[in-house]
């Protein structure tokens, strides 16, 4: 997700980012009467590509779930963006991750 500007006011931050009109993946799945294998394959290809991009740069997301996959538009074959890197960490091959993170209902 592109971040354009951040403004700080007395008790809040105002964040200006790109508009992603398609909502998140969980909403799309719940609203669909039928989610085709072709659509699922397209989304998974993009999601796995995003994860591979992060891993090449030694970044571990640590909270991948449908709510953190955002669709650019409402079109069937839209592109996705992986968001919410609040639990992300640098990956160190010698370090074993043991801390449980993410949403409880996805474990």
C-alpha positions in Angstrom: 0.0 0.0 0.0 1.5 3.3 -1.0 1.9 5.9 1.8 1.8 9.4 0.5 1.8 11.6 3.6 1.6 11.6 7.4 0.4 14.6 9.3 0.6 14.9 13.1 -2.0 16.9 15.0 -2.5 17.3 18.8 -3.9 13.9 19.6 -3.9 12.0 16.3 -2.0 11.1 13.1 -3.6 11.7 9.7 -2.3 9.1 7.1 -2.8 9.7 3.4 -2.5 6.5 1.5 -3.6 5.0 -1.9 -7.2 4.1 -2.3 -7.9 0.3 -2.3 -11.5 0.0 -3.3 -11.9 -3.8 -3.3 -11.9 -4.4 0.5 -10.1 -7.3 2.1 -10.0 -10.9 0.9 -12.2 -12.2 3.8 -15.0 -9.8 2.8 -14.7 -10.9 -0.9 -14.9 -14.6 0.1 -17.9 -14.0 2.4 -19.8 -12.0 -0.2 -19.2 -14.4 -3.0 -21.7 -17.1 -3.8 -19.0 -19.0 -5.6 -15.2 -18.4 -5.4 -13.7 -20.0 -8.5 -10.5 -22.0 -8.4 -9.2 -19.6 -11.1 -9.7 -16.6 -8.9 -8.2 -18.4 -5.9 -5.2 -19.4 -8.0 -4.6 -15.8 -9.2 -4.8 -14.5 -5.6 -2.5 -17.2 -4.2 0.0 -16.6 -7.0 0.1 -12.9 -6.1 0.2 -13.6 -2.3 3.0 -16.1 -2.6 4.9 -13.7 -4.9 4.5 -10.9 -2.2 5.8 -13.3 0.5 8.8 -14.4 -1.6 9.6 -10.7 -2.2 9.6 -10.1 1.6 11.6 -13.2 2.3 14.3 -12.2 -0.3 14.6 -9.0 1.7 14.8 -10.9 5.0 11.4 -9.7 6.2 8.9 -12.1 7.9 5.3 -10.8 7.9 4.1 -13.0 10.8 0.4 -12.2 10.5 -0.8 -13.4 7.1 -4.6 -13.8 7.0 -7.4 -12.9 4.6 -8.0 -9.6 6.4 -4.4 -8.5 5.6 -4.8 -9.2 1.9 -6.4 -6.1 0.3 -7.9 -6.0 -3.2 -7.2 -2.9 -5.4 -10.7 -2.9 -7.0 -14.0 -4.7 -7.0 -13.2 -6.5 -10.3 -13.0 -10.3 -10.3 -9.4 -10.4 -11.5 -8.0 -7.5 -9.5 -4.5 -7.3 -8.0 -3.9 -7.6 -4.3 -1.6 -6.0 -1.7 -0.3 -7.6 1.5 -0.8 -5.1 4.4 -0.3 -4.8 8.1 3.3 -5.4 8.8 2.9 -4.5 12.5 4.2 -8.0 13.6 6.9 -8.1 10.9 10.5 -8.7 11.8 13.9 -9.0 10.2 14.7 -12.6 9.5 18.0 -13.9 10.9 18.7 -17.5 9.8 20.5 -18.4 13.1 17.5 -17.2 15.1 14.5 -19.5 15.8 11.2 -17.8 16.1 9.2 -19.1 19.0 6.8 -16.3 19.9 3.2 -16.9 18.8 1.8 -13.9 17.0 -1.2 -13.1 14.9 -4.9 -13.7 15.3 -6.0 -16.5 17.7 -8.7 -17.9 15.3 -6.1 -18.6 12.6 -4.0 -21.0 14.8 
